[in-house]
Amino acid sequence: MKKKSEGVQVDKLFQSLRNNWYKWLVGILFGLQVLVILIFRDNGYIQIHDNLDLFMAHYRMIKLNHGFFAHNVNMPMLHGIDRDLLGSEFLLYNFLYIILPDCAAYYVGYLLKIAIGFGGFILLAKEVYGEKYADYRPIAVVIAAAYGMIPVFPTYGIAFTSVPVIVWLLIRLYRTEEFKKRLILYACVFCYPLISYFSYHGFFILCYMVCAFIILFVRDKRFPKTMFASLCILSLGYIAWEYRLFSAMLFDDTVTIRSTMDHGQLTLAEALRAAWEEFFKTSFHSQDDHVYFVFWICMAGLIIINILHIKHKKAKLILKDPANLIFLWMVFNCLIFGLYENEAFRTFVEKLVPKLKGFEFARTAFFNTFLWFALLLVILTRLYDTGKNKKIFCANAIVTIAVLIVMFVPATYNDLYYTCYNYAYKILKHSETSTVNYREFYSTDLFGHITEDIGYNGEWSAAYGLHPAVLQYNGIATVDGYLGMYSQEYKEKWRKVIAPALEGSPSFRDYFDGWGARVYLYSGSDENTYAPLRVMNLADNRLMVDIDELKNLDCRYIFSRIEFENADELGITETGEYSGYDSPYTIYVYKVQ
């Protein structure tokens, strides 16, 4: 009897695993994400590019200078910039840095990005499919998990994965008749910008809503009051929660580097080729890995769906099929992305709306991150609708492969992959990789020792051989830095400082003149002097600057990973060489007399 009872229990266990396979799969993948974070914490290999070298340092700097809720104050970078240029304190991700230690805030934001993407996708799927959702639950849950875990731009990761939330809210409002429920939903629409970002998504969401308003007006032949009210309320929400951004855009007449940036001079043919590349691969800020698998499944599915429409003599359904509509939406987004780099098209848009000069309206492509996975769900539900076990199994296998690719294939911001890779390499090869982890990148113990030893007291400084973000994170005021919007006047001042280096660095000359967001001291021989490598071997150890122009910016210290061979010629004095504290850096501190 005992053996029979054990056999029954085993059968129940296998039955449970078979029926709930998708829950186990998603639970294990989410659990691995949390486990890696808990094990490695600030020893994790977090992406540096456009991440640790940018926003993490900004948040730390704002916190150190009590600037989160401050007004009419300057922050100690780029020789002093307006606090309003560093983003609103009310965005959920930014608020995490107010209440949590920096590394913890980063990881909590990372997990919230997953949770919001997962939850929002599920809510939208339930709303769209209604009672049928119960049939599609396994693939919907796994696709939602894949979407939530997409390794997108970390600072705006929540904004990326929250897109299904606003779509769900708008559909709910359209379908809801009860006044009290509508009020709650309108309140949620007003608060939605807390998990969004106007420049990346909000502007385009409002544009899509205008299109939806027109479509509903024509289709229903009556004024779509709900959509109009939602459009107004969401606009007010963005203005209220991102008041610093709107203040800078609308009421500050300072000419910024946005007006002089080179946004591309592609011919029409080249622009269309760029659109195709974005459609096929996506840019690194929204690298969803669809090119490896999801792309091919979706393209095959679209072909089959449309062939069947024609075969069954229902060609009219082609223009109404949700799969085709999503596909056309993605094509449109990518066309805008490519045409943005065509000067004639871009100039036309900027003349229509002068305030868009310098605004990157090519970010329509960011929405394809959501649309690829929405399209995948729409296509795979057709397999479930057949009721055939083999086709249902095929759909389950497809979503399983898709979620595993998202989690384990290397992508720009896949911190889990790179953390595991670097530690596996260390164990197997008994040596370090060339990259540095979070703790090593900022090396707070080493810089704490340096600032104490030199008696640092807020003097303006610059970095060489490392990102200025490292200095900012450690409480050192910098005349250099990384920021996508600051005054054109300061860019011109800085160009005078680095003019000697740019003479011998054609690529950095074009890089700075055409963009200018990285206000750095560059190499005089076209070498990358700020790559965050464990070991930096440069052929040219000179500091190529106009030292008098640097003095005009009140720069008193240069923190360098390179020992300058022309220090005497420049008239700067080495005050110390510092290393240790488990840091990969050796820092030479020079004083500008």
Backbone torsions as a table, in degrees:
resi	resn	phi	psi	omega
1	MET	NA	-36.5	-178.9
2	LYS	-65.0	-43.2	179.9
3	LYS	-65.0	-38.6	179.1
4	LYS	-64.3	-40.0	179.0
5	SER	-64.2	-42.7	178.4
6	GLU	-63.7	-38.2	178.8
7	GLY	-63.7	-39.9	178.3
8	VAL	-63.7	-41.3	179.7
9	GLN	-64.3	-40.7	178.4
10	VAL	-64.0	-42.5	178.6
11	ASP	-61.3	-41.5	178.4
12	LYS	-63.6	-38.7	179.6
13	LEU	-63.5	-46.7	179.4
14	PHE	-64.9	-37.0	177.5
15	GLN	-63.0	-42.4	178.4
16	SER	-63.7	-42.7	179.1
17	LEU	-63.7	-39.2	-178.6
18	ARG	-69.6	-40.9	-178.0
19	ASN	-76.0	-30.2	-175.4
20	ASN	-115.3	28.4	-176.2
21	TRP	-54.9	-38.9	-176.2
22	TYR	-68.3	-33.2	177.2
23	LYS	-68.3	-42.7	177.9
24	TRP	-63.6	-44.1	-178.9
25	LEU	-60.2	-51.1	-178.9
26	VAL	-65.5	-41.0	178.9
27	GLY	-61.3	-42.2	179.6
28	ILE	-66.1	-43.5	-178.8
29	LEU	-66.1	-44.0	176.7
30	PHE	-63.4	-40.5	179.3
31	GLY	-62.2	-38.1	177.9
32	LEU	-64.1	-39.8	177.9
33	GLN	-59.2	-47.9	-178.4
34	VAL	-66.1	-40.5	-178.0
35	LEU	-62.1	-45.1	179.1
36	VAL	-61.1	-41.5	178.6
37	ILE	-63.1	-46.7	-178.1
38	LEU	-65.9	-34.2	-178.6
39	ILE	-74.4	-47.2	-170.1
40	PHE	-97.4	-30.0	177.5
41	ARG	45.0	-121.9	-176.2
42	ASP	-78.1	3.2	171.6
43	ASN	-94.7	5.9	178.3
44	GLY	-72.9	152.9	179.1
45	TYR	-92.4	88.3	-177.9
46	ILE	-90.0	137.6	-179.3
47	GLN	-54.6	132.4	-177.7
48	ILE	-91.5	-42.9	-174.3
49	HIS	-61.7	126.5	-178.6
50	ASP	53.7	34.6	-178.7
51	ASN	-148.2	-86.1	178.1
52	LEU	-66.7	-28.3	180.0
53	ASP	-84.3	5.4	-174.6
54	LEU	-136.2	-92.3	-168.2
55	PHE	-70.3	-36.5	179.8
56	MET	-58.6	-41.8	179.0
57	ALA	-68.3	-36.9	178.7
58	HIS	-62.5	-45.9	-179.7
59	TYR	-62.0	-42.7	179.3
60	ARG	-62.0	-43.6	-179.6
61	MET	-63.3	-44.4	178.6
62	ILE	-61.5	-42.4	-179.2
63	LYS	-65.0	-45.3	-178.8
64	LEU	-62.9	-28.3	-177.2
65	ASN	-105.5	17.3	175.9
66	HIS	51.0	46.5	-172.8
67	GLY	-107.4	2.2	-174.9
68	PHE	-60.5	-45.7	-179.0
69	PHE	-108.1	13.3	-176.9
70	ALA	-80.3	156.5	178.8
71	HIS	-134.6	151.9	179.2
72	ASN	54.9	41.6	177.4
73	VAL	-130.4	158.2	176.8
74	ASN	-105.8	149.6	175.2
75	MET	-101.4	145.9	-172.4
76	PRO	-78.9	63.7	169.9
77	MET	-145.2	156.7	-176.7
78	LEU	51.0	39.3	179.3
79	HIS	61.6	25.4	176.6
80	GLY	103.4	110.4	177.4
81	ILE	-124.4	156.3	179.7
82	ASP	-63.9	132.6	177.9
83	ARG	-53.2	-32.2	-175.8
84	ASP	-64.0	-18.4	-179.4
85	LEU	-78.7	-5.3	-175.1
86	LEU	-108.1	19.1	170.0
87	GLY	90.0	157.8	-177.1
88	SER	-76.5	145.0	176.3
89	GLU	-77.6	-10.5	-174.0
90	PHE	-88.9	-14.4	176.2
91	LEU	-64.9	138.5	-173.9
92	LEU	-53.9	-47.3	-177.9
93	TYR	-62.2	-44.8	179.7
94	ASN	-63.6	-37.7	-178.3
95	PHE	-63.0	-29.4	178.8
96	LEU	-58.0	-34.6	-178.0
97	TYR	-75.5	-14.4	174.9
98	ILE	-78.4	-38.6	-170.9
99	ILE	-102.1	-12.0	-175.4
100	LEU	-126.7	156.8	169.7
101	PRO	-59.6	154.3	-169.3
102	ASP	-57.8	-50.2	-177.5
103	CYS	-65.4	-40.3	177.4
104	ALA	-63.0	-40.4	178.5
105	ALA	-62.1	-40.0	179.1
106	TYR	-61.1	-48.2	-176.9
107	TYR	-70.7	-37.6	176.7
108	VAL	-63.6	-40.4	176.0
109	GLY	-62.3	-38.4	178.5
110	TYR	-62.8	-44.6	-179.8
111	LEU	-71.9	-35.0	176.5
112	LEU	-65.4	-35.7	176.3
113	LYS	-58.3	-44.1	178.8
114	ILE	-65.2	-47.1	-176.5
115	ALA	-63.5	-43.6	-178.4
116	ILE	-69.0	-40.6	177.3
117	GLY	-64.0	-44.9	179.7
118	PHE	-63.9	-51.7	-177.8
119	GLY	-64.6	-42.4	-179.2
120	GLY	-64.8	-40.1	179.3
121	PHE	-64.6	-41.8	178.8
122	ILE	-63.7	-45.8	179.4
123	LEU	-58.8	-43.8	-178.7
124	LEU	-66.6	-42.0	178.9
125	ALA	-61.4	-42.7	177.6
126	LYS	-62.0	-41.2	-178.3
127	GLU	-67.4	-41.2	-176.9
128	VAL	-72.2	-43.5	-172.9
129	TYR	-94.4	-13.9	176.3
130	GLY	58.9	-129.8	-178.0
131	GLU	-64.6	-26.4	-179.9
132	LYS	-69.6	-17.2	-178.0
133	TYR	-56.6	-36.9	-179.3
134	ALA	-57.2	-34.2	178.4
135	ASP	-71.5	-33.5	-174.8
136	TYR	-94.7	-0.3	-171.5
137	ARG	-48.9	-47.6	-176.4
138	PRO	-56.0	-48.3	-178.3
139	ILE	-74.7	-32.4	179.0
140	ALA	-64.0	-42.4	-178.8
141	VAL	-65.7	-43.7	-178.3
142	VAL	-69.1	-41.4	177.1
143	ILE	-64.6	-39.1	177.4
144	ALA	-61.6	-39.6	177.8
145	ALA	-65.0	-42.7	178.2
146	ALA	-61.4	-44.1	179.7
147	TYR	-62.1	-45.1	-179.7
148	GLY	-62.9	-32.2	-176.0
149	MET	-90.8	1.2	179.2
150	ILE	-55.1	127.1	-176.6
151	PRO	-80.6	76.7	-179.2
152	VAL	-93.0	175.7	-179.6
153	PHE	-46.8	111.6	-168.6
154	PRO	-56.7	-45.6	-176.0
155	THR	-61.3	-33.3	179.3
156	TYR	-112.7	24.3	178.4
157	GLY	-61.5	-42.2	178.3
158	ILE	-63.3	-39.5	178.2
159	ALA	-62.0	-40.0	178.5
160	PHE	-62.7	-52.0	-172.2
161	THR	-82.1	-6.7	179.5
162	SER	-85.9	-2.5	-177.8
163	VAL	-54.3	-44.1	178.1
164	PRO	-60.0	-26.0	-178.6
165	VAL	-64.0	-46.8	-178.7
166	ILE	-69.7	-34.9	176.7
167	VAL	-63.2	-43.5	178.5
168	TRP	-61.7	-44.1	-179.9
169	LEU	-60.6	-42.9	-178.2
170	LEU	-67.8	-38.7	177.4
171	ILE	-66.4	-42.9	178.5
172	ARG	-59.7	-42.9	179.4
173	LEU	-63.4	-40.9	-179.4
174	TYR	-63.5	-32.6	-175.7
175	ARG	-94.4	-11.6	-174.9
176	THR	-91.6	131.4	179.3
177	GLU	-102.6	-30.5	-174.9
178	GLU	-68.2	128.8	-173.3
179	PHE	-62.7	-44.7	-177.7
180	LYS	-63.3	-40.8	178.6
181	LYS	-65.9	-36.2	177.8
182	ARG	-63.7	-40.3	179.9
183	LEU	-60.2	-42.6	178.5
184	ILE	-62.6	-43.3	-179.9
185	LEU	-66.7	-38.4	176.5
186	TYR	-63.0	-38.2	177.2
187	ALA	-62.7	-39.1	178.0
188	CYS	-66.2	-38.1	177.1
189	VAL	-63.0	-42.3	178.8
190	PHE	-62.3	-35.8	-178.5
191	CYS	-87.1	-9.8	-178.1
192	TYR	-54.4	-38.4	179.8
193	PRO	-57.1	-16.8	176.5
194	LEU	-62.7	-25.4	178.9
195	ILE	-114.2	17.6	179.3
196	SER	-124.8	-168.3	176.5
197	TYR	-154.9	123.8	-170.8
198	PHE	-60.8	-47.5	-173.8
199	SER	-67.7	-30.7	-178.5
200	TYR	-90.1	-40.3	-173.6
201	HIS	-131.1	-37.7	-171.8
202	GLY	-58.5	-47.0	-179.7
203	PHE	-56.3	-42.7	-175.9
204	PHE	-76.6	-34.3	174.9
205	ILE	-59.9	-43.0	178.6
206	LEU	-64.1	-39.1	177.4
207	CYS	-64.6	-42.5	177.6
208	TYR	-63.3	-36.3	179.1
209	MET	-66.5	-36.3	175.3
210	VAL	-61.7	-43.1	177.3
211	CYS	-61.6	-43.1	178.8
212	ALA	-63.4	-38.6	177.8
213	PHE	-59.3	-46.0	-179.6
214	ILE	-65.3	-43.7	-179.8
215	ILE	-61.7	-45.2	179.9
216	LEU	-65.6	-38.1	179.1
217	PHE	-60.7	-45.1	-178.8
218	VAL	-71.5	-43.9	-176.0
219	ARG	-69.2	-47.6	-175.0
220	ASP	-87.1	-13.0	-179.7
221	LYS	57.7	35.4	172.5
222	ARG	-153.3	157.3	-176.5
223	PHE	-66.1	119.8	-178.7
224	PRO	-79.1	84.2	-174.2
225	LYS	-59.7	-41.0	-177.1
226	THR	-63.2	-44.7	180.0
227	MET	-66.9	-40.3	178.9
228	PHE	-62.6	-45.3	178.9
229	ALA	-63.0	-42.1	178.9
230	SER	-62.1	-39.6	179.3
231	LEU	-62.2	-44.8	179.6
232	CYS	-67.1	-44.4	-176.8
233	ILE	-66.9	-42.1	179.2
234	LEU	-65.7	-38.8	177.5
235	SER	-60.3	-45.5	178.4
236	LEU	-63.6	-36.4	178.2
237	GLY	-62.3	-45.5	178.3
238	TYR	-62.3	-43.0	-179.7
239	ILE	-63.0	-42.4	-177.5
240	ALA	-68.2	-49.3	-173.7
241	TRP	-80.1	-26.6	178.0
242	GLU	-113.3	45.2	-174.7
243	TYR	-60.6	-30.0	-179.5
244	ARG	-66.6	-42.7	179.8
245	LEU	-62.9	-45.9	-177.9
246	PHE	-69.4	-32.9	176.1
247	SER	-62.7	-43.5	-179.6
248	ALA	-68.9	-38.8	-177.1
249	MET	-72.4	-40.5	-168.9
250	LEU	-99.9	-28.6	-171.1
251	PHE	-118.6	0.0	178.2
252	ASP	-107.8	118.9	-176.9
253	ASP	-88.9	7.0	-179.9
254	THR	-62.0	130.4	176.1
255	VAL	-75.5	121.7	-176.2
256	THR	-107.2	172.4	179.7
257	ILE	-66.3	-16.0	178.9
258	ARG	-61.8	-31.1	-176.2
259	SER	-77.2	-16.6	-177.4
260	THR	-115.9	3.1	179.1
261	MET	-66.2	144.6	175.8
262	ASP	-87.1	107.9	-176.8
263	HIS	-95.1	12.3	175.9
264	GLY	112.0	143.4	180.0
265	GLN	-126.9	42.5	-175.6
266	LEU	-74.3	145.7	170.8
267	THR	-71.2	170.4	-179.7
268	LEU	-60.2	-42.4	179.5
269	ALA	-63.2	-42.5	179.3
270	GLU	-66.8	-36.7	178.7
271	ALA	-64.7	-41.1	178.2
272	LEU	-66.6	-35.0	176.6
273	ARG	-66.2	-39.6	176.8
274	ALA	-63.9	-37.4	177.4
275	ALA	-62.2	-42.7	178.8
276	TRP	-63.8	-43.1	179.5
277	GLU	-60.2	-39.9	179.1
278	GLU	-68.4	-39.6	178.9
279	PHE	-63.3	-40.7	-174.6
280	PHE	-80.9	-41.6	-171.5
281	LYS	-114.9	-32.3	-172.0
282	THR	70.9	152.1	178.5
283	SER	-79.1	164.8	-168.8
284	PHE	-66.4	-25.3	179.5
285	HIS	-65.7	-26.6	-177.9
286	SER	-128.8	43.9	-174.5
287	GLN	-74.6	99.8	-173.6
288	ASP	-99.6	2.7	176.5
289	ASP	63.5	17.1	-178.4
290	HIS	-65.7	-22.7	-177.4
291	VAL	-61.1	-27.4	-175.5
292	TYR	-76.1	-28.2	-172.6
293	PHE	-152.6	-54.2	-174.1
294	VAL	-59.0	-39.4	179.6
295	PHE	-55.1	-48.8	-175.4
296	TRP	-69.2	-37.6	177.0
297	ILE	-64.7	-43.9	-178.3
298	CYS	-66.5	-42.4	179.9
299	MET	-64.9	-43.6	177.7
300	ALA	-62.5	-42.6	179.5
301	GLY	-62.2	-42.3	179.3
302	LEU	-63.3	-42.0	179.1
303	ILE	-62.0	-46.6	-178.8
304	ILE	-64.1	-44.7	-179.5
305	ILE	-58.0	-46.0	-176.3
306	ASN	-73.8	-32.9	174.2
307	ILE	-62.8	-41.4	179.3
308	LEU	-65.3	-37.5	176.6
309	HIS	-60.1	-44.0	-179.4
310	ILE	-69.0	-43.3	-179.8
311	LYS	-59.0	-40.1	-178.2
312	HIS	-88.1	11.7	177.9
313	LYS	57.0	42.5	177.4
314	LYS	-126.2	46.2	-175.7
315	ALA	-59.3	-27.2	180.0
316	LYS	-62.2	-25.8	-179.6
317	LEU	-69.9	-17.3	-179.1
318	ILE	-57.7	-42.6	-177.6
319	LEU	-76.7	-12.7	-179.3
320	LYS	-107.1	-12.5	-175.9
321	ASP	-64.4	126.7	-179.4
322	PRO	-54.7	-35.6	-179.6
323	ALA	-63.0	-42.8	179.4
324	ASN	-68.8	-36.9	179.3
325	LEU	-65.5	-41.3	176.8
326	ILE	-64.1	-42.1	179.0
327	PHE	-59.4	-46.1	180.0
328	LEU	-64.9	-36.4	176.9
329	TRP	-61.5	-44.1	179.1
330	MET	-64.8	-40.2	177.8
331	VAL	-61.4	-44.5	178.0
332	PHE	-58.6	-46.5	-179.6
333	ASN	-58.5	-40.6	-178.6
334	CYS	-74.6	-32.7	175.4
335	LEU	-62.5	-42.6	176.9
336	ILE	-62.3	-40.6	178.4
337	PHE	-58.2	-47.2	-178.6
338	GLY	-71.6	-44.5	-177.6
339	LEU	-66.0	-24.6	176.5
340	TYR	-56.5	-29.0	-179.3
341	GLU	-89.7	3.8	173.4
342	ASN	-96.9	119.2	-171.1
343	GLU	-61.1	-39.1	-178.1
344	ALA	-62.9	-45.4	179.2
345	PHE	-65.6	-45.6	-178.0
346	ARG	-62.6	-42.5	179.7
347	THR	-64.5	-38.0	178.5
348	PHE	-60.4	-46.4	179.8
349	VAL	-64.6	-41.7	-178.1
350	GLU	-67.5	-29.2	175.9
351	LYS	-73.8	-35.7	176.8
352	LEU	-65.2	-42.9	-179.1
353	VAL	-130.4	88.8	-175.1
354	PRO	-54.9	-30.4	-179.0
355	LYS	-67.6	-13.2	178.9
356	LEU	-85.5	1.1	178.1
357	LYS	-62.5	119.6	-177.8
358	GLY	89.0	-10.4	179.9
359	PHE	-81.3	134.3	-176.3
360	GLU	-86.3	82.2	179.0
361	PHE	-76.3	2.6	173.3
362	ALA	-72.2	-5.0	-177.2
363	ARG	-73.0	3.1	172.0
364	THR	-54.6	-31.2	-177.9
365	ALA	-63.4	-22.0	179.6
366	PHE	-61.5	-26.5	-178.1
367	PHE	-73.6	-18.5	178.9
368	ASN	-66.8	-21.8	175.3
369	THR	-55.4	-42.8	176.7
370	PHE	-77.3	-40.5	-171.9
371	LEU	-67.9	-32.3	177.6
372	TRP	-61.0	-41.9	-177.7
373	PHE	-79.0	-29.3	172.5
374	ALA	-65.1	-42.1	178.4
375	LEU	-63.8	-40.1	178.5
376	LEU	-59.3	-44.0	179.3
377	LEU	-64.3	-45.1	-178.8
378	VAL	-59.4	-40.1	-179.1
379	ILE	-71.7	-44.5	-175.2
380	LEU	-71.8	-22.3	175.9
381	THR	-63.9	-26.1	177.6
382	ARG	-64.1	-36.2	177.2
383	LEU	-67.2	-39.9	177.5
384	TYR	-64.8	-35.2	-177.2
385	ASP	-65.8	-22.0	178.8
386	THR	-68.6	-25.6	-179.2
387	GLY	75.3	4.2	-178.4
388	LYS	-89.6	129.7	-174.6
389	ASN	-58.0	-39.5	-178.0
390	LYS	-64.4	-40.0	-179.6
391	LYS	-72.6	-36.2	176.1
392	ILE	-65.3	-42.1	176.8
393	PHE	-61.9	-39.7	178.9
394	CYS	-62.4	-44.0	178.1
395	ALA	-62.1	-42.6	178.9
396	ASN	-62.8	-40.5	179.4
397	ALA	-65.4	-39.0	-178.9
398	ILE	-63.2	-47.7	-178.0
399	VAL	-68.2	-31.8	177.7
400	THR	-64.9	-45.9	177.6
401	ILE	-61.9	-41.7	-178.2
402	ALA	-60.9	-45.4	-177.7
403	VAL	-70.9	-34.2	178.4
404	LEU	-68.3	-36.4	176.8
405	ILE	-64.1	-45.5	179.7
406	VAL	-58.0	-40.7	-174.3
407	MET	-81.0	-36.0	-168.8
408	PHE	-112.5	-9.1	177.7
409	VAL	-87.2	134.6	-177.4
410	PRO	-62.8	132.5	174.1
411	ALA	-141.1	165.4	-171.7
412	THR	-49.8	-47.5	-174.4
413	TYR	-108.6	27.0	178.2
414	ASN	-85.4	80.8	-177.1
415	ASP	-62.0	-36.1	-179.7
416	LEU	-61.1	-46.7	-179.0
417	TYR	-61.1	-49.8	-174.0
418	TYR	-70.6	-31.6	175.3
419	THR	-64.9	-48.4	179.4
420	CYS	-64.6	-40.3	-178.9
421	TYR	-62.5	-48.0	-176.5
422	ASN	-64.3	-38.1	179.6
423	TYR	-75.6	-33.6	174.9
424	ALA	-64.9	-40.7	178.2
425	TYR	-61.8	-43.3	-179.4
426	LYS	-61.8	-40.4	-178.6
427	ILE	-71.8	-44.0	-174.3
428	LEU	-78.7	-37.2	-176.2
429	LYS	-97.7	-9.7	-178.9
430	HIS	57.5	35.6	176.9
431	SER	-155.3	162.8	-179.4
432	GLU	-82.0	154.3	169.6
433	THR	-80.0	176.1	-177.0
434	SER	-76.7	-19.1	-176.2
435	THR	-88.6	164.6	-178.6
436	VAL	-116.0	154.5	179.2
437	ASN	-89.9	-179.7	-176.0
438	TYR	-55.8	-50.4	-176.6
439	ARG	-64.2	-41.3	-179.4
440	GLU	-69.2	-36.8	-177.9
441	PHE	-59.3	-46.1	-178.0
442	TYR	-87.6	-25.2	175.0
443	SER	42.4	56.6	-174.5
444	THR	-63.7	-35.1	-179.8
445	ASP	-66.2	-43.1	179.8
446	LEU	-63.6	-46.6	-178.3
447	PHE	-71.2	-28.5	173.4
448	GLY	-62.5	-41.4	176.9
449	HIS	-65.3	-42.0	-178.4
450	ILE	-63.2	-50.3	-177.0
451	THR	-63.4	-34.2	176.9
452	GLU	-69.7	-41.1	-176.5
453	ASP	-67.7	-38.0	-178.0
454	ILE	-90.0	-1.7	-179.1
455	GLY	67.7	40.3	-177.2
456	TYR	-62.4	135.2	-177.0
457	ASN	-140.9	49.5	174.8
458	GLY	85.9	9.4	-179.8
459	GLU	-66.3	146.0	177.7
460	TRP	-65.9	138.1	-173.7
461	SER	-140.2	171.6	177.2
462	ALA	-140.5	161.1	-178.6
463	ALA	-115.1	147.4	172.9
464	TYR	-142.2	131.1	-177.7
465	GLY	86.1	0.8	177.3
466	LEU	-156.1	162.9	180.0
467	HIS	-70.8	139.2	173.8
468	PRO	-56.4	-23.2	178.7
469	ALA	-57.4	-32.0	179.1
470	VAL	-63.2	-42.3	178.3
471	LEU	-67.3	-45.3	-178.7
472	GLN	-60.4	-41.7	179.5
473	TYR	-61.7	-30.6	-178.7
474	ASN	-95.5	18.2	172.3
475	GLY	79.5	20.7	-179.3
476	ILE	-102.2	125.7	-179.9
477	ALA	-72.6	135.1	-173.9
478	THR	-124.3	145.1	172.1
479	VAL	-88.4	-10.9	176.1
480	ASP	-109.2	-177.0	-180.0
481	GLY	155.5	-174.6	-178.0
482	TYR	-130.6	115.4	-179.4
483	LEU	-156.0	135.3	-176.0
484	GLY	-84.0	-4.6	-179.6
485	MET	-150.6	105.8	173.9
486	TYR	-149.6	178.4	-170.8
487	SER	-70.8	140.8	175.2
488	GLN	-61.4	-32.5	179.5
489	GLU	-59.8	-41.9	-179.0
490	TYR	-71.8	-33.5	176.8
491	LYS	-59.7	-42.3	-179.7
492	GLU	-67.5	-35.4	175.4
493	LYS	-64.4	-43.3	-177.7
494	TRP	-69.0	-31.9	179.2
495	ARG	-63.1	-34.1	175.7
496	LYS	-64.4	-35.0	179.0
497	VAL	-64.5	-44.0	-172.7
498	ILE	-99.7	7.8	-178.6
499	ALA	-52.7	-43.4	179.0
500	PRO	-61.1	-35.2	179.1
501	ALA	-71.6	-40.8	-176.5
502	LEU	-67.3	-23.8	177.4
503	GLU	-61.5	-34.5	-179.4
504	GLY	-104.0	8.1	-177.6
505	SER	-131.4	79.1	-176.5
506	PRO	-59.7	-36.8	-178.7
507	SER	-69.7	-40.6	178.1
508	PHE	-72.8	-28.5	175.6
509	ARG	-63.4	-47.1	178.1
510	ASP	-65.9	-38.4	-179.4
511	TYR	-62.0	-47.0	-177.9
512	PHE	-74.3	-45.3	-177.6
513	ASP	-66.9	-37.1	-177.0
514	GLY	-84.0	-16.4	-179.1
515	TRP	-131.1	-73.9	171.6
516	GLY	89.8	3.4	-178.6
517	ALA	-71.0	-31.0	176.9
518	ARG	-90.8	98.5	178.7
519	VAL	-88.1	84.2	-172.2
520	TYR	-121.2	163.7	166.1
521	LEU	-86.0	117.2	-174.3
522	TYR	-99.8	162.5	176.4
523	SER	-69.3	149.3	175.6
524	GLY	-88.0	4.4	-178.0
525	SER	-131.4	26.0	176.5
526	ASP	63.8	27.5	175.9
527	GLU	-98.1	146.6	177.2
528	ASN	-78.2	113.1	-176.4
529	THR	-100.0	3.9	-178.6
530	TYR	-123.5	6.2	177.6
531	ALA	-59.4	129.1	-175.4
532	PRO	-79.1	64.3	-178.0
533	LEU	-96.8	151.8	179.4
534	ARG	-63.9	-39.3	178.2
535	VAL	-124.3	130.2	179.9
536	MET	-118.2	114.2	178.4
537	ASN	-114.9	107.1	179.5
538	LEU	-104.4	146.3	176.5
539	ALA	-80.3	-28.2	-177.5
540	ASP	-114.2	112.2	-178.0
541	ASN	-102.3	23.4	176.6
542	ARG	-89.4	151.6	169.6
543	LEU	-101.7	111.5	-176.4
544	MET	-99.1	94.7	179.0
545	VAL	-142.1	161.2	167.5
546	ASP	-89.1	98.7	-171.0
547	ILE	-62.6	-31.5	179.4
548	ASP	-67.9	-38.3	177.1
549	GLU	-67.2	-35.4	177.2
550	LEU	-66.1	-38.5	177.3
551	LYS	-64.8	-34.5	179.2
552	ASN	-62.9	-21.0	176.4
553	LEU	-93.4	12.7	176.0
554	ASP	66.6	21.5	-179.7
555	CYS	-70.6	127.4	-177.0
556	ARG	-114.2	-23.9	179.8
557	TYR	-131.8	145.7	169.3
558	ILE	-122.0	120.3	177.8
559	PHE	-98.7	117.5	-171.3
560	SER	-131.2	146.2	171.0
561	ARG	-88.2	-5.5	-177.5
562	ILE	-113.2	134.8	173.6
563	GLU	-85.0	113.4	-172.6
564	PHE	-71.7	133.0	178.9
565	GLU	-87.3	-10.8	178.8
566	ASN	-114.1	27.8	-178.1
567	ALA	-61.6	-42.5	-179.5
568	ASP	-63.8	-39.7	179.5
569	GLU	-62.0	-37.0	179.5
570	LEU	-80.6	-17.8	-178.4
571	GLY	79.2	30.0	175.9
572	ILE	-109.9	148.9	-172.5
573	THR	-114.7	130.4	175.6
574	GLU	-76.2	122.1	-178.5
575	THR	-99.9	-9.5	178.9
576	GLY	172.3	156.4	174.9
577	GLU	-119.9	128.5	-171.4
578	TYR	-131.3	139.5	176.3
579	SER	-155.2	-175.2	179.1
580	GLY	93.2	-161.0	-179.1
581	TYR	58.3	34.5	179.7
582	ASP	58.1	27.6	178.1
583	SER	-99.9	144.2	176.1
584	PRO	-77.8	-6.9	-173.9
585	TYR	-90.7	147.8	158.4
586	THR	-114.5	121.0	-173.9
587	ILE	-109.5	127.0	173.7
588	TYR	-104.0	125.5	-179.2
589	VAL	-103.8	124.3	179.0
590	TYR	-114.4	140.7	177.3
591	LYS	-104.9	129.2	177.8
592	VAL	-88.0	115.3	-174.1
593	GLN	-70.3	NA	NA
